[in-house]
Amino acid sequence: MEYLQAFNAKVGSMWSMIKSSPPTGQALIEVWFLYARAFNSRRAQAQSSSFDDLKKDFIVQEAKKLMKFTYRNHFEPIVGNVTTDSGWGCTGRSAQMLLANCILRSHFELSTDDENSCVKVLSHFRDTAAAAFSIHAITSTSMSLFGKLPTEWLGPSSASRIVELLVNQHSTLLSPSLRALVASDAMVAVDDVSNLLSNASVLLLVPLRLGVEKLNVHYIHPLLSMFTLPQFAGFIGGQQSSSFFFVGAEIPVDPTSTDGSCYYLDPHLVQESDHTGVGSYKVLDVGRINVCSLDPSLSLGFYVRDSTEWEILTTSIKSIWANTEYPLFTLLSAEDSMKLQDNPSGLEFAVDDFDMS
């Protein structure tokens, strides 16, 4: 149980990073974690305990359910003598976190309490060429798809394409099987996802660019609102050349506010390669960043078990889009997809009028 003691000590020391009790008169916030786990500040303020203490407990309990991937040293060489991903592998590690926690949720209800379950999941992510979703597999796929050398940095969109290819190559490793689909040009073809769901669960990845040099503030509330969806699996993003895996958000009740924040797991910790253990994959700290500081390039993840969940998710997304003039992406019906194929400029809302500035 040493890792639990380390976790509690580390989170306690890190609490200054995520402490944000709203002063009197400031707009209320709601705190959400992956898969629509909610902590409401209204409820907290009605209780005798302090807002910060209750929020801290919520963050700790939710973070303990996740697995974290970081830089590693002295692993099996990838190409030549490359035995570490320190300094260049953060996007790959962020992608691993998104995928691994989806698998953990789909098979073991998102809990790291059962070490046997974690070992089963981690067997596909260990730092060896034989593991389906290892940093080795990510790097070799990056080389074949994009011509990138092992020490070159990946963006969220490229990482999404790599995850799609690897998951679909190894979809039968898991039971139930998992398929992946990357949406192109901020458009999600509803029927494409439905077809995949006929015999597998689906990891949908939606790469986006929500601004030019910085995040367009109009996208803040729609982006943070994704954490209110039970099927949302987090997103890959960060700042400049530093990638993180985003797992939660503080959402202002006022949808026009730019005071929102995101919680993230940071892969920029160098650890020794670990081929058997579980403890080094436990979450020992949680970062927080103001959403306005995010790089505009990111990739959203959605984990959908079946057609019923897909219908619920698309209905929920449409509801969110109905309350904003800045949807993050477009849901295309079969009819819309046919129109787009026949005339790429024929969809009034899908391409020409979709403002990504």
C-alpha positions as CSV (number, residue, x, y, z in Angstrom):
1,M,0.0,0.0,0.0
2,E,3.0,2.3,-0.3
3,Y,1.7,3.8,-3.5
4,L,-1.5,4.9,-1.7
5,Q,0.5,6.6,1.0
6,A,2.6,8.3,-1.6
7,F,-0.5,9.3,-3.4
8,N,-2.1,11.0,-0.4
9,A,1.1,12.8,0.5
10,K,1.8,13.9,-3.0
11,V,-1.8,15.2,-3.6
12,G,-1.7,17.0,-0.4
13,S,1.5,18.8,-1.4
14,M,0.1,19.5,-4.8
15,W,-3.2,20.9,-3.6
16,S,-2.0,24.5,-4.0
17,M,-2.1,23.8,-7.8
18,I,-5.8,22.9,-7.8
19,K,-7.2,25.0,-4.9
20,S,-9.7,27.6,-6.1
21,S,-12.5,28.4,-3.6
22,P,-14.8,30.9,-5.2
23,P,-14.8,34.2,-3.3
24,T,-18.0,35.8,-2.2
25,G,-19.8,37.3,-5.2
26,Q,-17.8,35.3,-7.8
27,A,-19.8,33.1,-10.2
28,L,-20.2,29.5,-9.0
29,I,-18.3,26.7,-10.7
30,E,-19.1,23.0,-11.2
31,V,-16.2,20.5,-11.1
32,W,-16.5,17.5,-13.4
33,F,-14.2,14.5,-13.9
34,L,-14.1,11.9,-16.6
35,Y,-17.3,10.1,-17.5
36,A,-19.5,12.8,-16.0
37,R,-18.4,12.5,-12.4
38,A,-19.7,15.7,-10.9
39,F,-18.9,17.8,-7.8
40,N,-21.3,20.8,-7.6
41,S,-20.1,23.9,-5.7
42,R,-23.7,24.7,-4.7
43,R,-23.9,21.5,-2.8
44,A,-20.5,22.0,-1.2
45,Q,-21.3,25.5,0.0
46,A,-24.4,24.1,1.7
47,Q,-22.3,21.7,3.8
48,S,-20.3,22.5,6.9
49,S,-17.0,21.4,5.5
50,S,-15.0,23.9,3.5
51,F,-15.4,24.1,-0.3
52,D,-11.7,23.5,-0.8
53,D,-11.6,20.4,1.4
54,L,-14.6,18.8,-0.3
55,K,-13.3,19.6,-3.7
56,K,-9.9,18.1,-2.8
57,D,-11.5,14.9,-1.6
58,F,-13.5,14.7,-4.9
59,I,-10.4,15.2,-7.0
60,V,-8.3,12.7,-5.0
61,Q,-11.0,10.0,-5.2
62,E,-11.5,10.4,-8.9
63,A,-7.8,10.6,-9.8
64,K,-7.1,7.4,-7.9
65,K,-9.2,5.5,-10.4
66,L,-6.9,6.4,-13.3
67,M,-3.6,5.1,-14.7
68,K,-0.9,7.5,-15.6
69,F,1.9,7.1,-18.2
70,T,5.1,9.1,-18.1
71,Y,8.5,9.3,-19.7
72,R,10.6,6.2,-19.2
73,N,14.3,5.5,-19.2
74,H,16.3,2.4,-20.1
75,F,13.7,0.6,-22.1
76,E,14.3,-1.8,-25.0
77,P,15.8,0.3,-27.9
78,I,13.3,1.6,-30.4
79,V,15.6,2.5,-33.3
80,G,19.3,2.4,-32.9
81,N,20.2,3.3,-29.3
82,V,17.0,5.3,-28.4
83,T,16.2,3.9,-24.9
84,T,14.2,6.8,-23.5
85,D,11.3,9.0,-24.6
86,S,12.2,11.9,-22.3
87,G,11.9,15.2,-24.1
88,W,9.9,13.9,-27.0
89,G,7.3,11.3,-26.1
90,C,4.8,13.3,-24.1
91,T,2.0,13.2,-26.8
92,G,2.5,9.4,-27.1
93,R,2.2,9.0,-23.4
94,S,-0.9,11.2,-23.3
95,A,-2.5,9.1,-26.0
96,Q,-1.6,6.0,-24.0
97,M,-3.4,7.4,-21.0
98,L,-6.5,8.2,-23.0
99,L,-6.6,4.7,-24.5
100,A,-5.6,2.7,-21.3
101,N,-8.2,4.4,-19.2
102,C,-10.9,3.7,-21.8
103,I,-9.9,0.0,-21.7
104,L,-9.8,0.0,-17.9
105,R,-13.3,1.5,-17.8
106,S,-14.7,-0.8,-20.5
107,H,-13.5,-4.0,-18.8
108,F,-13.0,-3.1,-15.1
109,E,-15.3,-0.1,-14.5
110,L,-12.5,2.4,-14.3
111,S,-10.8,1.3,-11.1
112,T,-7.1,0.7,-10.3
113,D,-8.0,-1.0,-7.0
114,D,-7.7,-4.4,-8.6
115,E,-4.1,-4.8,-9.4
116,N,-4.8,-7.9,-11.5
117,S,-7.0,-5.8,-13.8
118,C,-4.3,-3.2,-14.1
119,V,-1.7,-5.8,-15.0
120,K,-4.0,-7.1,-17.8
121,V,-4.4,-3.6,-19.2
122,L,-0.8,-2.7,-18.8
123,S,0.4,-5.8,-20.6
124,H,-0.6,-4.0,-23.8
125,F,1.3,-0.8,-22.9
126,R,4.6,-2.0,-21.5
127,D,7.8,-0.5,-23.1
128,T,8.6,-3.3,-25.5
129,A,8.2,-3.8,-29.2
130,A,5.9,-6.8,-28.6
131,A,3.2,-4.7,-26.7
132,A,0.4,-3.6,-29.0
133,F,0.1,0.0,-27.6
134,S,3.7,0.5,-26.4
135,I,5.7,3.7,-27.0
136,H,7.6,1.4,-29.4
137,A,4.4,0.7,-31.4
138,I,3.5,4.3,-31.4
139,T,6.9,5.4,-32.6
140,S,7.1,2.8,-35.4
141,T,3.6,3.7,-36.6
142,S,4.6,7.4,-36.5
143,M,7.6,6.6,-38.7
144,S,5.5,4.7,-41.2
145,L,2.6,7.1,-41.3
146,F,4.3,10.5,-41.1
147,G,8.1,9.8,-41.5
148,K,8.8,11.0,-38.0
149,L,11.9,9.8,-36.3
150,P,11.7,8.5,-32.7
151,T,12.9,11.8,-31.1
152,E,10.5,14.0,-33.1
153,W,7.4,15.5,-31.3
154,L,3.9,14.4,-32.3
155,G,0.8,16.6,-32.4
156,P,-2.6,15.6,-31.1
157,S,-4.0,14.9,-34.6
158,S,-1.1,12.7,-35.5
159,A,-1.4,10.8,-32.2
160,S,-5.1,10.2,-32.9
161,R,-4.3,8.6,-36.3
162,I,-1.7,6.4,-34.7
163,V,-4.2,5.2,-32.0
164,E,-6.8,4.6,-34.6
165,L,-4.4,2.4,-36.6
166,L,-3.1,0.5,-33.6
167,V,-6.5,-0.2,-32.0
168,N,-8.0,-1.4,-35.3
169,Q,-4.9,-3.7,-35.9
170,H,-5.4,-5.2,-32.5
171,S,-9.1,-5.0,-32.0
172,T,-9.5,-8.6,-31.1
173,L,-7.0,-8.4,-28.2
174,L,-9.8,-7.2,-26.0
175,S,-13.1,-8.8,-25.2
176,P,-15.4,-7.1,-26.0
177,S,-13.5,-5.9,-29.0
178,L,-12.7,-2.2,-29.5
179,R,-12.5,-0.2,-32.7
180,A,-11.3,3.3,-33.2
181,L,-12.4,6.1,-35.6
182,V,-10.8,9.5,-36.2
183,A,-13.1,12.2,-37.4
184,S,-11.8,14.4,-40.2
185,D,-12.2,18.1,-40.6
186,A,-14.2,18.5,-37.4
187,M,-17.0,16.4,-38.9
188,V,-18.3,13.1,-37.3
189,A,-20.2,10.8,-39.6
190,V,-22.9,9.4,-37.3
191,D,-23.5,6.3,-39.5
192,D,-19.8,5.4,-39.6
193,V,-19.8,5.1,-35.8
194,S,-23.1,3.2,-35.8
195,N,-21.7,0.7,-38.3
196,L,-18.7,0.0,-36.1
197,L,-20.9,-0.4,-33.0
198,S,-22.6,-3.4,-34.6
199,N,-19.8,-5.7,-33.4
200,A,-17.5,-3.7,-31.2
201,S,-17.3,-0.7,-28.8
202,V,-15.9,2.4,-30.3
203,L,-13.2,5.0,-29.3
204,L,-14.1,8.1,-31.3
205,L,-11.3,10.6,-31.6
206,V,-12.0,14.2,-32.8
207,P,-8.9,16.3,-33.6
208,L,-9.6,20.0,-33.5
209,R,-7.9,23.3,-33.9
210,L,-9.9,25.8,-31.9
211,G,-8.1,29.0,-32.8
212,V,-4.9,30.1,-34.6
213,E,-2.2,31.0,-32.1
214,K,-4.4,30.7,-29.0
215,L,-7.7,29.1,-28.0
216,N,-10.7,31.1,-29.2
217,V,-12.6,32.1,-26.1
218,H,-16.0,31.3,-27.8
219,Y,-15.1,27.6,-27.7
220,I,-14.3,27.5,-23.9
221,H,-17.8,26.6,-22.6
222,P,-18.5,24.0,-25.3
223,L,-15.1,22.4,-24.7
224,L,-15.5,22.3,-20.9
225,S,-19.1,21.0,-21.3
226,M,-17.7,17.8,-22.9
227,F,-16.8,16.7,-19.3
228,T,-20.5,16.6,-18.5
229,L,-21.0,13.7,-21.0
230,P,-20.8,10.1,-19.6
231,Q,-19.1,9.0,-22.8
232,F,-16.4,11.6,-22.8
233,A,-12.9,10.0,-22.3
234,G,-10.9,13.2,-21.9
235,F,-8.6,15.0,-24.4
236,I,-5.0,15.2,-25.6
237,G,-3.7,18.8,-25.6
238,G,-1.5,21.1,-23.8
239,Q,0.8,24.1,-24.3
240,Q,3.2,24.6,-27.2
241,S,5.3,21.5,-27.3
242,S,4.1,20.0,-24.0
243,S,1.3,17.5,-24.1
244,F,-1.0,16.5,-21.2
245,F,-4.0,14.2,-20.8
246,F,-7.0,16.2,-19.6
247,V,-9.3,14.5,-17.2
248,G,-11.5,17.1,-15.6
249,A,-12.7,20.7,-15.6
250,E,-14.0,23.5,-13.5
251,I,-16.9,24.9,-15.5
252,P,-18.3,28.4,-14.6
253,V,-22.1,28.4,-14.3
254,D,-22.0,31.5,-16.5
255,P,-21.4,30.2,-20.0
256,T,-19.8,33.5,-21.1
257,S,-17.1,33.3,-18.4
258,T,-13.5,32.6,-19.4
259,D,-12.5,31.6,-15.8
260,G,-12.8,27.9,-16.5
261,S,-9.9,25.5,-15.8
262,C,-8.9,22.0,-16.8
263,Y,-7.4,19.2,-14.7
264,Y,-4.7,17.1,-16.3
265,L,-2.2,14.3,-15.8
266,D,1.3,15.3,-16.7
267,P,3.6,12.7,-18.5
268,H,6.8,14.8,-18.0
269,L,8.1,12.8,-15.2
270,V,11.0,10.5,-16.0
271,Q,10.8,7.0,-14.5
272,E,12.6,3.8,-15.0
273,S,11.0,1.3,-17.4
274,D,8.7,-1.0,-15.5
275,H,7.7,-4.3,-17.1
276,T,5.9,-5.9,-14.2
277,G,4.7,-3.4,-11.6
278,V,1.6,-1.3,-11.2
279,G,2.6,1.3,-8.6
280,S,4.6,3.5,-11.0
281,Y,1.4,3.9,-13.1
282,K,-0.6,5.3,-10.2
283,V,-1.7,8.9,-10.2
284,L,0.3,10.8,-7.6
285,D,-0.4,14.4,-8.7
286,V,-3.0,16.3,-10.7
287,G,-2.3,19.6,-12.5
288,R,-4.7,22.4,-13.2
289,I,-4.5,25.0,-16.0
290,N,-6.7,27.9,-17.0
291,V,-8.5,26.9,-20.2
292,C,-7.4,30.2,-21.9
293,S,-3.8,29.0,-21.7
294,L,-4.4,25.9,-23.8
295,D,-2.9,25.5,-27.2
296,P,-5.7,25.5,-29.8
297,S,-4.7,22.1,-31.2
298,L,-6.2,19.2,-29.3
299,S,-8.0,15.9,-29.8
300,L,-11.2,14.8,-28.0
301,G,-11.9,11.2,-27.0
302,F,-15.3,9.5,-26.7
303,Y,-15.8,5.9,-25.5
304,V,-19.1,4.4,-26.7
305,R,-20.2,0.9,-25.7
306,D,-23.2,0.4,-27.9
307,S,-25.8,2.0,-30.2
308,T,-27.9,3.1,-27.2
309,E,-25.0,5.0,-25.8
310,W,-24.3,6.5,-29.2
311,E,-27.8,7.8,-29.5
312,I,-27.6,9.3,-26.0
313,L,-24.3,10.9,-26.8
314,T,-25.3,12.4,-30.1
315,T,-28.5,13.8,-28.5
316,S,-26.5,15.3,-25.7
317,I,-24.0,16.9,-28.0
318,K,-26.8,18.4,-30.1
319,S,-28.3,19.8,-27.0
320,I,-25.0,21.5,-26.1
321,W,-24.6,22.8,-29.6
322,A,-28.1,24.3,-29.5
323,N,-26.9,26.7,-26.8
324,T,-23.8,28.0,-28.5
325,E,-23.0,29.7,-31.8
326,Y,-19.6,27.9,-31.8
327,P,-20.0,24.1,-31.9
328,L,-16.7,22.2,-31.7
329,F,-17.6,19.9,-34.5
330,T,-20.4,18.8,-36.8
331,L,-22.5,15.6,-36.5
332,L,-23.2,14.5,-40.1
333,S,-26.2,12.3,-40.9
334,A,-26.1,9.9,-43.8
335,E,-27.9,12.4,-46.0
336,D,-25.4,15.1,-45.0
337,S,-22.5,12.8,-45.8
338,M,-23.8,12.0,-49.3
339,K,-24.3,15.7,-50.0
340,L,-20.8,16.4,-48.9
341,Q,-19.4,13.7,-51.2
342,D,-21.4,15.1,-54.1
343,N,-20.6,18.7,-53.4
344,P,-18.0,19.5,-50.8
345,S,-19.3,23.1,-50.6
346,G,-22.9,22.0,-50.5
347,L,-23.3,21.8,-46.8
348,E,-24.0,25.3,-45.5
349,F,-23.0,24.4,-41.9
350,A,-20.4,21.8,-42.3
351,V,-17.4,23.4,-43.9
352,D,-17.7,26.9,-45.2
353,D,-19.4,28.3,-42.2
354,F,-17.6,26.3,-39.5
355,D,-15.4,29.0,-37.9
356,M,-12.1,27.5,-36.6
357,S,-10.5,30.9,-36.1
